[in-house]
Amino acid sequence: AVGSGLIDQLAGLHFRSFLLYGIPGLLYCIDNNFQYVILGFLQPAELAVLWNFKMFATVVLLHVFLRRRYALHQWLAMLALVAGCAL
C-alpha cells in the first residue's frame, strides 16, 4: 500500500505537467494552423502586419489589465513597431 501512494503522486505530477506544457502547446499549434486558414483570405504581407500588431496589442493589454510596467526604451520599440506596421 505504500507504493500505491507514490504511484498516485507521480500520476498527479504527470497530469500537472501535461496541463502546464500540453495546453499551451496545443494552443500554439492551433494558432499556427490558423495562419494557413487566414492566408486564404489575406496576402502574406498583410498577415505579417497583423501578426506584428498582435504583439503591440498584447503589450498594451498587459499594461492596462495586469499593470505591467515597461521601460521607456521598450515603449519606443513598440512605437517603432507600430510605425513600421503603418508604413
Phi and psi restraints in degrees (value plus and minus 20) as a CYANA .aco file:
   2 VAL   PHI     -88.6   -48.6
   2 VAL   PSI     -59.3   -19.3
   3 GLY   PHI     -89.3   -49.3
   3 GLY   PSI     -48.3    -8.3
   4 SER   PHI     -89.4   -49.4
   4 SER   PSI     -52.2   -12.2
   5 GLY   PHI     -84.0   -44.0
   5 GLY   PSI     -59.0   -19.0
   6 LEU   PHI     -86.8   -46.8
   6 LEU   PSI     -60.1   -20.1
   7 ILE   PHI     -84.7   -44.7
   7 ILE   PSI     -61.2   -21.2
   8 ASP   PHI     -82.5   -42.5
   8 ASP   PSI     -59.9   -19.9
   9 GLN   PHI     -85.1   -45.1
   9 GLN   PSI     -62.9   -22.9
  10 LEU   PHI     -85.6   -45.6
  10 LEU   PSI     -59.2   -19.2
  11 ALA   PHI     -83.6   -43.6
  11 ALA   PSI     -61.3   -21.3
  12 GLY   PHI     -84.2   -44.2
  12 GLY   PSI     -57.2   -17.2
  13 LEU   PHI     -86.5   -46.5
  13 LEU   PSI     -61.9   -21.9
  14 HIS   PHI     -85.7   -45.7
  14 HIS   PSI     -59.6   -19.6
  15 PHE   PHI     -85.9   -45.9
  15 PHE   PSI     -59.7   -19.7
  16 ARG   PHI     -84.7   -44.7
  16 ARG   PSI     -61.7   -21.7
  17 SER   PHI     -82.6   -42.6
  17 SER   PSI     -58.9   -18.9
  18 PHE   PHI     -80.8   -40.8
  18 PHE   PSI     -64.6   -24.6
  19 LEU   PHI     -85.6   -45.6
  19 LEU   PSI     -59.3   -19.3
  20 LEU   PHI     -90.7   -50.7
  20 LEU   PSI     -53.6   -13.6
  21 TYR   PHI    -131.8   -91.8
  21 TYR   PSI     -53.3   -13.3
  22 GLY   PHI     -92.1   -52.1
  22 GLY   PSI     -63.1   -23.1
  23 ILE   PHI     -87.6   -47.6
  23 ILE   PSI     -69.0   -29.0
  24 PRO   PHI     -80.7   -40.7
  24 PRO   PSI     -55.9   -15.9
  25 GLY   PHI     -83.6   -43.6
  25 GLY   PSI     -60.8   -20.8
  26 LEU   PHI     -85.0   -45.0
  26 LEU   PSI     -62.2   -22.2
  27 LEU   PHI     -83.9   -43.9
  27 LEU   PSI     -58.7   -18.7
  28 TYR   PHI     -83.9   -43.9
  28 TYR   PSI     -60.4   -20.4
  29 CYS   PHI     -82.8   -42.8
  29 CYS   PSI     -65.0   -25.0
  30 ILE   PHI     -83.1   -43.1
  30 ILE   PSI     -62.8   -22.8
  31 ASP   PHI     -80.9   -40.9
  31 ASP   PSI     -63.2   -23.2
  32 ASN   PHI     -85.8   -45.8
  32 ASN   PSI     -57.2   -17.2
  33 ASN   PHI     -91.1   -51.1
  33 ASN   PSI     -49.0    -9.0
  34 PHE   PHI     -85.6   -45.6
  34 PHE   PSI     -44.5    -4.5
  35 GLN   PHI     -79.2   -39.2
  35 GLN   PSI     -60.1   -20.1
  36 TYR   PHI     -89.5   -49.5
  36 TYR   PSI     -55.5   -15.5
  37 VAL   PHI     -86.8   -46.8
  37 VAL   PSI     -64.4   -24.4
  38 ILE   PHI     -85.8   -45.8
  38 ILE   PSI     -53.5   -13.5
  39 LEU   PHI     -82.7   -42.7
  39 LEU   PSI     -40.4    -0.4
  40 GLY   PHI     -90.0   -50.0
  40 GLY   PSI     -39.5     0.5
  41 PHE   PHI    -130.7   -90.7
  41 PHE   PSI     -41.0    -1.0
  42 LEU   PHI    -145.5  -105.5
  42 LEU   PSI     140.1   180.1
  43 GLN   PHI     -97.5   -57.5
  43 GLN   PSI     133.6   173.6
  44 PRO   PHI     -77.5   -37.5
  44 PRO   PSI     -55.6   -15.6
  45 ALA   PHI     -86.0   -46.0
  45 ALA   PSI     -59.0   -19.0
  46 GLU   PHI     -85.9   -45.9
  46 GLU   PSI     -57.8   -17.8
  47 LEU   PHI     -85.1   -45.1
  47 LEU   PSI     -60.3   -20.3
  48 ALA   PHI     -82.5   -42.5
  48 ALA   PSI     -60.2   -20.2
  49 VAL   PHI     -84.5   -44.5
  49 VAL   PSI     -63.8   -23.8
  50 LEU   PHI     -83.2   -43.2
  50 LEU   PSI     -59.7   -19.7
  51 TRP   PHI     -86.8   -46.8
  51 TRP   PSI     -57.6   -17.6
  52 ASN   PHI     -88.0   -48.0
  52 ASN   PSI     -57.2   -17.2
  53 PHE   PHI     -89.1   -49.1
  53 PHE   PSI     -49.5    -9.5
  54 LYS   PHI     -80.7   -40.7
  54 LYS   PSI     -56.8   -16.8
  55 MET   PHI     -84.3   -44.3
  55 MET   PSI     -63.8   -23.8
  56 PHE   PHI     -83.9   -43.9
  56 PHE   PSI     -63.5   -23.5
  57 ALA   PHI     -82.3   -42.3
  57 ALA   PSI     -58.0   -18.0
  58 THR   PHI     -83.3   -43.3
  58 THR   PSI     -63.1   -23.1
  59 VAL   PHI     -82.7   -42.7
  59 VAL   PSI     -64.6   -24.6
  60 VAL   PHI     -84.6   -44.6
  60 VAL   PSI     -63.3   -23.3
  61 LEU   PHI     -86.2   -46.2
  61 LEU   PSI     -58.0   -18.0
  62 LEU   PHI     -82.7   -42.7
  62 LEU   PSI     -58.9   -18.9
  63 HIS   PHI     -88.2   -48.2
  63 HIS   PSI     -63.7   -23.7
  64 VAL   PHI     -94.0   -54.0
  64 VAL   PSI     -69.5   -29.5
  65 PHE   PHI    -109.9   -69.9
  65 PHE   PSI     -55.2   -15.2
  66 LEU   PHI    -124.6   -84.6
  66 LEU   PSI     -16.9    23.1
  67 ARG   PHI      34.9    74.9
  67 ARG   PSI      19.1    59.1
  68 ARG   PHI     -95.8   -55.8
  68 ARG   PSI     116.5   156.5
  69 ARG   PHI    -116.7   -76.7
  69 ARG   PSI     120.7   160.7
  70 TYR   PHI    -146.0  -106.0
  70 TYR   PSI     126.8   166.8
  71 ALA   PHI     -96.0   -56.0
  71 ALA   PSI     143.7   183.7
  72 LEU   PHI     -78.2   -38.2
  72 LEU   PSI     -62.2   -22.2
  73 HIS   PHI     -86.7   -46.7
  73 HIS   PSI     -47.3    -7.3
  74 GLN   PHI     -92.1   -52.1
  74 GLN   PSI     -59.7   -19.7
  75 TRP   PHI     -86.2   -46.2
  75 TRP   PSI     -57.9   -17.9
  76 LEU   PHI     -85.1   -45.1
  76 LEU   PSI     -56.6   -16.6
  77 ALA   PHI     -84.8   -44.8
  77 ALA   PSI     -58.7   -18.7
  78 MET   PHI     -87.1   -47.1
  78 MET   PSI     -57.9   -17.9
  79 LEU   PHI     -82.5   -42.5
  79 LEU   PSI     -62.0   -22.0
  80 ALA   PHI     -84.6   -44.6
  80 ALA   PSI     -57.0   -17.0
  81 LEU   PHI     -83.9   -43.9
  81 LEU   PSI     -64.5   -24.5
  82 VAL   PHI     -86.1   -46.1
  82 VAL   PSI     -60.4   -20.4
  83 ALA   PHI     -83.2   -43.2
  83 ALA   PSI     -59.3   -19.3
  84 GLY   PHI     -85.4   -45.4
  84 GLY   PSI     -56.4   -16.4
  85 CYS   PHI     -89.4   -49.4
  85 CYS   PSI     -56.2   -16.2
  86 ALA   PHI     -92.1   -52.1
  86 ALA   PSI     -49.4    -9.4
